[in-house]
């Protein structure tokens, strides 16, 4: 298995975006709302290790080529972390499923703190939430034990539904997906999955199962799409 997910440093930047108007009459008053837009950044060095010493002055933020003011700068490691962990149980991963499940279990035990919460999903031709958000490792372990093999792969559906589950939650929001990268029967597409993740302000980390080294027989297109989706949301 090639693991593309790494623990990084989550930095939170809020950019103040102001609306502007054209020429105004002297006695005319325009009222506009100022919105804070969340921008999540993961910063690592060339070896993948987190860089923890960065300050607001180390960042520059632009929108459509125009500089934006960074109003709030926070390191988010102290905030609660909500995680959707989605495991591909389609037939194409049958040989690697035991390894996937062992990896999912180790991940939960390594990452979860009492203030955090994880929701466990499995997806094949359908998407199931096996365990709702919890910090109880016993419940998560029991959920991992209940996961069973399916047939086809609805990967984008899993990403879409996972993002919807994360959207109302507070703090940092992350999706981790363990899959071989193929999608065979989702009702939503790549763009829908990206949009849902962006609206939820969720970062995607993908762990791609590579059953064979040669490209023949692998869904390399699906792998590349998943890597791009991770990059689009700020993950890996």
C-alpha positions in Angstrom: 0.0 0.0 0.0 1.3 3.4 -0.9 0.2 5.9 1.8 -0.3 9.4 0.5 -1.7 10.8 3.7 0.6 12.5 6.2 0.0 14.3 9.4 0.5 18.0 8.7 0.3 21.4 10.4 -3.1 22.9 10.0 -3.1 26.7 9.8 -6.2 28.7 9.7 -6.3 32.0 7.9 -9.4 34.3 7.7 -9.3 36.8 4.9 -11.5 39.9 5.0 -13.2 40.3 1.7 -14.9 43.6 1.1 -17.3 44.6 -1.6 -16.6 47.8 -3.5 -18.9 50.1 -5.4 -18.3 52.6 -8.2 -18.8 56.3 -8.1 -21.3 57.5 -5.4 -23.3 60.5 -4.9 -22.2 62.6 -1.9 -25.4 62.0 0.1 -25.7 58.4 -0.8 -24.8 55.7 1.8 -24.0 52.1 0.7 -24.0 49.4 3.3 -22.0 46.2 2.7 -21.4 43.1 4.7 -17.8 42.1 5.4 -17.3 38.3 5.3 -14.5 36.3 6.7 -13.5 33.5 4.3 -11.7 30.5 5.8 -8.5 29.4 4.1 -6.9 26.2 5.4 -3.2 25.6 4.8 -1.0 22.6 5.5 2.7 23.5 5.6 5.5 20.9 5.5 9.1 20.9 4.7 10.8 18.9 1.9 10.7 15.8 4.0 7.0 16.1 4.8 7.6 17.3 8.4 5.3 20.0 9.7 6.6 23.5 10.0 5.4 25.0 13.3 7.2 28.3 13.5 5.3 30.2 10.8 3.7 33.6 11.5 1.1 35.7 9.7 3.8 37.7 8.0 5.1 34.5 6.3 1.9 34.4 4.3 0.4 36.4 1.4 -3.1 35.9 0.2 -4.6 36.9 -3.1 -8.0 36.6 -4.9 -8.1 37.1 -8.6 -4.6 38.6 -8.5 -5.6 41.1 -5.8 -4.0 41.1 -2.3 -6.3 40.3 0.5 -5.8 41.2 4.2 -5.4 38.3 6.6 -7.6 39.4 9.5 -7.2 36.3 11.8 -4.4 33.9 11.9 -4.7 30.8 14.1 -2.9 27.5 14.5 -5.7 25.0 14.7 -4.0 22.0 16.4 -5.8 23.0 19.7 -9.2 22.9 18.0 -11.5 19.8 17.9 -10.9 17.6 14.8 -13.8 16.0 13.0 -12.8 13.1 10.7 -14.7 11.1 8.2 -12.8 7.8 7.6 -14.1 6.1 4.5 -13.0 2.5 3.6 -13.4 1.1 0.1 -14.9 -2.4 0.4 -15.5 -3.0 -3.3 -14.6 -6.3 -4.9 -11.4 -4.8 -6.5 -9.9 -4.3 -3.0 -10.7 -7.8 -1.7 -7.1 -8.9 -1.3 -6.1 -5.7 0.5 -9.2 -5.3 2.7 -7.6 -6.8 5.8 -4.7 -4.4 5.5 -7.2 -1.5 4.9 -9.1 -2.3 8.1 -5.9 -2.7 10.1 -4.7 0.7 8.8 -8.1 2.3 9.6 -7.9 0.9 13.2 -4.3 2.1 13.7 -5.2 5.5 12.3 -8.1 6.0 14.7 -6.0 5.0 17.7 -3.1 7.2 16.7 -5.0 10.4 15.8 -8.1 10.7 18.1 -8.0 12.8 21.2 -10.9 13.1 23.7 -12.0 16.4 22.1 -12.0 14.9 18.5 -14.6 12.8 16.8 -14.5 10.2 14.0 -17.2 8.8 11.7 -16.5 5.5 10.0 -17.9 4.9 6.5 -17.7 1.9 4.2 -18.5 2.2 0.5 -19.0 -0.3 -2.3 -22.1 -0.1 -4.5 -23.7 1.8 -1.6 -22.3 4.1 1.1 -22.9 3.2 4.7 -22.1 5.2 7.9 -20.9 2.3 10.1 -20.2 4.5 13.1 -21.5 8.1 13.6 -19.1 10.7 15.0 -17.6 9.6 18.3 -14.3 9.7 20.2 -15.0 6.2 21.7 -12.3 4.0 20.3 -14.2 0.9 21.4 -17.1 1.8 19.2 -14.8 2.5 16.3 -13.0 -0.9 16.7 -16.4 -2.6 16.8 -17.4 -0.8 13.6 -14.3 -1.9 11.9 -15.0 -5.5 12.8 -18.5 -5.2 11.2 -17.2 -4.0 7.8 -17.9 -6.5 5.0 -17.0 -6.8 1.3 -19.2 -5.3 -1.4 -19.2 -5.3 -5.2 -19.0 -2.0 -7.2 -17.4 1.3 -6.1 -19.3 4.5 -5.4 -16.3 6.6 -4.3 -17.5 10.0 -5.2 -20.8 9.3 -3.4 -18.8 8.5 -0.3 -16.8 11.7 -0.6 -20.0 13.7 -1.2 -21.9 12.2 1.7 -18.9 12.5 4.0 -18.5 16.2 3.2 -22.2 16.7 3.9 -21.8 15.1 7.3 -18.8 17.3 8.1 -20.3 20.6 7.0 -22.2 21.5 10.2 -19.4 20.6 12.5 -17.1 23.1 14.2 -13.3 23.1 14.2 -11.0 21.3 11.8 -12.6 19.0 9.3 -10.9 16.2 7.5 -11.8 13.3 5.2 -9.5 10.3 4.9 -10.3 7.8 2.2 -8.7 4.4 1.8 -9.3 3.1 -1.8 -7.7 1.8 -5.0 -9.0 5.0 -6.7 -11.6 3.5 -9.0 -15.2 4.7 -9.2 -17.8 2.6 -11.1 -21.3 3.7 -10.1 -21.5 7.0 -8.2 -24.6 9.1 -8.6 -22.5 12.3 -8.3 -19.3 13.1 -10.2 -15.9 14.5 -9.4 -17.0 18.2 -9.6 -19.9 17.4 -7.1 -17.4 15.8 -4.7 -15.0 18.7 -4.9 -17.8 21.3 -4.4 -19.2 19.5 -1.4 -15.7 19.3 0.2 -15.1 23.0 -0.4 -18.5 24.0 1.0 -17.8 21.9 4.1 -14.3 23.4 4.3 -13.0 19.9 4.6 -9.5 18.7 3.7 -9.2 15.3 1.9 -6.3 12.9 2.5 -6.2 9.8 0.2 -4.6 6.5 1.0 -4.4 4.7 -2.4 -4.2 1.0 -2.4 -1.8 -0.1 -5.3 -2.3 -3.9 -5.8 0.3 -4.1 -8.6 3.2 -1.9 -9.6 2.5 -2.0 -13.3 -0.2 0.3 -14.7 -1.9 -2.5 -16.6 -5.0 -3.6 -14.7 -5.0 -0.5 -12.4 -7.4 2.4 -12.6 -4.7 5.0 -12.9 -7.3 7.6 -14.1 -9.1 7.1 -10.8 -5.9 7.4 -8.9 -5.0 10.6 -10.5 -8.5 12.1 -10.0 -8.3 11.3 -6.3 -4.8 12.8 -6.0 -6.1 15.9 -7.8 -9.1 16.1 -5.5 -6.9 15.9 -2.5 -4.7 18.7 -3.8 -7.8 20.8 -4.6 -9.0 20.6 -1.0 -5.5 21.3 0.5 -4.7 17.7 1.4 -2.5 15.0 0.0 
